[in-house]
Amino acid sequence: MFSYLDAGTGSMIITAVAGGFAGLVVAVKMGMARLRSKVTGKPLVTEPADEDDAANAHD
């Protein structure tokens, strides 16, 4: 027996797969940054060092 999948269900499946892939990419990038930080001894840059830099970044 075959089930019927409407367009909404197919779209939801594609969105879930794309979101999972994007999450995996971000997780790998963060892992590589942490590994690189441990190997080189340089700290991770998680936020701007100065509040003025953060304010000017949006201008």
GUTORTOR-730919 format. One line per 5 residues: their letters; for each residue x negated, y, z negated of N, C-alpha, C, CB. Coordinates in pm, 1 decimal, m for minus. Glycine has a CB too. Layout:
A	X:Y:Z:X:Y:Z:X:Y:Z:X:Y:Z; ...
This chain:
MFSYL	m81.4:m118.3:0.0:0.0:0.0:0.0:m86.0:125.0:0.0:92.7:m0.3:m118.6; m45.7:222.4:77.2:m116.5:348.1:84.7:m39.2:455.9:8.7:m138.2:389.2:231.1; m111.5:538.7:m62.9:m49.5:649.6:m134.2:m55.4:773.9:m47.9:m118.6:674.2:m270.0; 39.2:861.7:m71.4:43.2:987.7:2.4:m27.1:1095.0:m79.4:189.7:1029.6:34.3; m124.4:1163.6:m20.0:m192.2:1275.4:m83.5:m155.6:1401.9:m7.6:m346.7:1254.0:m86.7
DAGTG	m89.2:1493.3:m77.0:m53.8:1617.9:m9.5:m174.4:1712.1:m6.3:66.2:1685.8:m79.8; m157.9:1825.7:55.6:m268.0:1920.8:72.7:m318.8:1973.3:m61.5:m223.5:2037.5:160.4; m230.6:1991.9:m156.9:m270.8:2041.3:m288.4:m361.7:1942.7:m360.1:m148.2:2069.8:m373.6; m331.3:1814.8:m349.9:m414.1:1712.6:m414.0:m551.3:1705.3:m347.9:m344.9:1575.5:m408.0; m554.8:1710.0:m217.2:m682.5:1707.9:m145.8:m767.0:1829.4:m179.6:m659.4:1701.4:4.4
SMIIT	m703.1:1944.5:m188.8:m773.9:2066.3:m224.6:m829.0:2056.8:m365.8:m682.1:2187.2:m211.6; m753.0:1999.7:m458.1:m797.5:1984.6:m596.6:m917.7:1890.0:m603.4:m682.0:1931.9:m685.5; m915.8:1783.7:m526.3:m1028.0:1689.4:m525.1:m1153.4:1756.6:m469.0:m992.6:1563.7:m441.7; m1139.4:1830.1:m361.0:m1254.2:1899.0:m300.3:m1310.1:2003.8:m396.5:m1213.5:1965.7:m166.0; m1222.3:2076.4:m465.8:m1266.0:2176.9:m562.3:m1340.8:2112.0:m678.0:m1146.3:2256.4:m614.9
AVAGG	m1291.7:1998.7:m726.9:m1357.6:1928.3:m837.1:m1495.5:1878.2:m795.3:m1271.2:1810.7:m885.1; m1508.0:1825.7:m676.2:m1637.0:1777.5:m626.8:m1733.8:1894.0:m609.1:m1619.4:1701.7:m493.4; m1687.2:2005.3:m553.1:m1773.1:2122.9:m534.3:m1816.4:2179.4:m669.1:m1699.9:2231.5:m452.0; m1725.5:2185.5:m765.9:m1759.6:2234.1:m898.7:m1859.7:2144.7:m969.0:m1635.6:2246.6:m982.2; m1842.8:2014.3:m955.1:m1938.5:1920.0:m1013.3:m2075.6:1935.1:m951.9:m1890.2:1777.7:m995.9
FAGLV	m2080.3:1953.3:m821.7:m2208.3:1972.1:m753.7:m2275.7:2101.3:m797.9:m2188.5:1972.6:m602.3; m2197.6:2209.0:m809.5:m2253.1:2337.1:m853.7:m2305.9:2326.0:m997.2:m2146.1:2448.6:m844.2; m2232.6:2258.0:m1082.9:m2277.5:2237.1:m1220.0:m2405.7:2156.3:m1225.5:m2169.8:2167.9:m1300.3; m2417.1:2056.3:m1142.0:m2538.2:1974.7:m1135.3:m2657.6:2058.2:m1089.5:m2517.5:1855.4:m1040.7; m2637.9:2143.8:m991.1:m2745.0:2230.0:m941.4:m2793.5:2323.1:m1052.2:m2696.9:2311.8:m819.6
VAVKM	m2698.5:2382.9:m1126.4:m2736.2:2473.9:m1235.2:m2811.2:2398.1:m1344.2:m2611.3:2542.9:m1294.4; m2765.3:2278.7:m1378.2:m2830.5:2198.9:m1482.2:m2973.4:2162.3:m1441.1:m2749.0:2071.2:m1510.7; m2993.8:2126.1:m1315.4:m3128.4:2091.2:m1268.2:m3217.7:2215.0:m1269.2:m3122.7:2029.8:m1125.5; m3165.8:2329.4:m1226.1:m3246.5:2451.8:m1226.5:m3287.8:2490.2:m1367.7:m3169.4:2566.9:m1161.7; m3194.8:2478.9:m1463.8:m3226.7:2510.9:m1603.2:m3329.3:2412.8:m1659.2:m3099.3:2509.4:m1689.4
GMARL	m3313.6:2286.4:m1626.0:m3409.3:2186.3:m1672.4:m3548.5:2210.7:m1617.2:m3362.9:2047.8:m1633.8; m3555.1:2246.5:m1490.0:m3685.7:2274.9:m1429.1:m3747.3:2399.9:m1491.9:m3671.8:2293.1:m1275.6; m3665.8:2500.7:m1521.8:m3717.6:2622.7:m1584.5:m3772.7:2591.3:m1723.5:m3606.8:2730.8:m1593.7; m3701.9:2508.0:m1798.9:m3750.1:2470.9:m1932.1:m3878.4:2390.2:m1923.2:m3643.7:2391.4:m2007.6; m3885.3:2297.8:m1829.2:m4006.7:2218.1:m1811.4:m4123.3:2307.1:m1770.4:m3984.4:2107.7:m1706.4
RSKVT	m4098.4:2398.3:m1675.8:m4202.6:2489.8:m1630.9:m4249.7:2578.5:m1746.5:m4151.5:2576.2:m1514.2; m4156.0:2619.4:m1831.7:m4189.9:2702.5:m1946.5:m4279.8:2626.9:m2043.3:m4063.1:2749.6:m2018.0; m4251.5:2501.2:m2067.1:m4333.9:2421.3:m2158.5:m4472.6:2395.1:m2100.5:m4264.9:2288.4:m2189.6; m4481.2:2373.5:m1970.1:m4609.5:2343.2:m1906.4:m4698.3:2466.8:m1900.5:m4587.5:2287.8:m1765.3; m4639.4:2581.2:m1862.8:m4720.3:2702.9:m1847.2:m4739.0:2779.2:m1978.0:m4656.5:2794.1:m1744.8
GKPLV	m4651.9:2755.5:m2076.0:m4660.9:2826.5:m2202.4:m4594.9:2962.3:m2200.6:m4802.5:2842.0:m2240.6; m4534.3:2999.1:m2087.6:m4463.2:3127.1:m2078.9:m4321.0:3108.1:m2131.4:m4461.5:3181.1:m1931.6; m4267.7:3207.7:m2205.1:m4131.7:3193.2:m2257.4:m4026.9:3204.9:m2147.1:m4105.4:3298.1:m2365.0; m3911.1:3145.7:m2170.4:m3799.8:3159.5:m2077.8:m3746.2:3301.6:m2085.5:m3688.1:3056.5:m2108.9; m3708.7:3358.9:m1972.5:m3649.6:3491.8:m1970.4:m3498.8:3471.5:m1963.6:m3703.1:3578.8:m1849.1
TEPAD	m3430.1:3499.4:m2076.0:m3286.1:3477.6:m2079.6:m3206.6:3606.8:m2075.6:m3249.5:3400.3:m2202.2; m3267.2:3719.2:m2113.7:m3198.5:3847.5:m2109.9:m3299.9:3958.8:m2088.3:m3118.3:3871.1:m2239.8; m3254.7:4073.8:m2042.5:m3348.0:4184.9:m2022.4:m3416.9:4225.2:m2152.8:m3274.6:4305.1:m1963.1; m3541.3:4268.2:m2142.5:m3619.9:4302.8:m2260.6:m3573.8:4432.8:m2323.2:m3766.3:4312.5:m2225.1; m3516.1:4523.2:m2244.8:m3479.1:4655.0:m2294.3:m3333.9:4682.9:m2256.8:m3573.4:4764.8:m2237.2
EDDAA	m3259.3:4746.8:m2345.9:m3119.5:4778.0:m2316.4:m3106.8:4876.4:m2200.7:m3051.1:4834.8:m2440.1; m3204.0:4966.4:m2185.5:m3198.4:5060.6:m2074.4:m3210.4:4988.2:m1941.6:m3308.5:5165.5:m2087.4; m3291.4:4881.1:m1935.5:m3304.8:4803.6:m1812.8:m3171.6:4737.6:m1778.4:m3416.1:4697.2:m1827.0; m3102.7:4686.7:m1879.7:m2973.0:4622.5:m1855.6:m2870.8:4723.5:m1805.6:m2921.7:4554.8:m1983.6; m2873.3:4843.7:m1859.5:m2777.8:4946.7:m1816.8:m2806.8:4992.7:m1674.1:m2782.1:5066.9:m1912.7
NAHD	m2934.0:5002.8:m1638.2:m2971.3:5048.0:m1503.9:m2955.6:4940.1:m1399.6:m3112.9:5097.0:m1503.5; m2948.5:4815.2:m1440.9:m2936.4:4706.5:m1345.1:m2801.6:4709.8:m1273.7:m2955.4:4572.6:m1415.0; m2699.0:4767.5:m1336.7:m2567.4:4770.6:m1276.7:m2543.4:4895.4:m1193.5:m2463.4:4760.4:m1383.0; m2636.0:4988.8:m1192.6:m2618.7:5113.5:m1115.3:m2649.7:5093.9:m970.7:m2706.1:5223.4:m1170.1
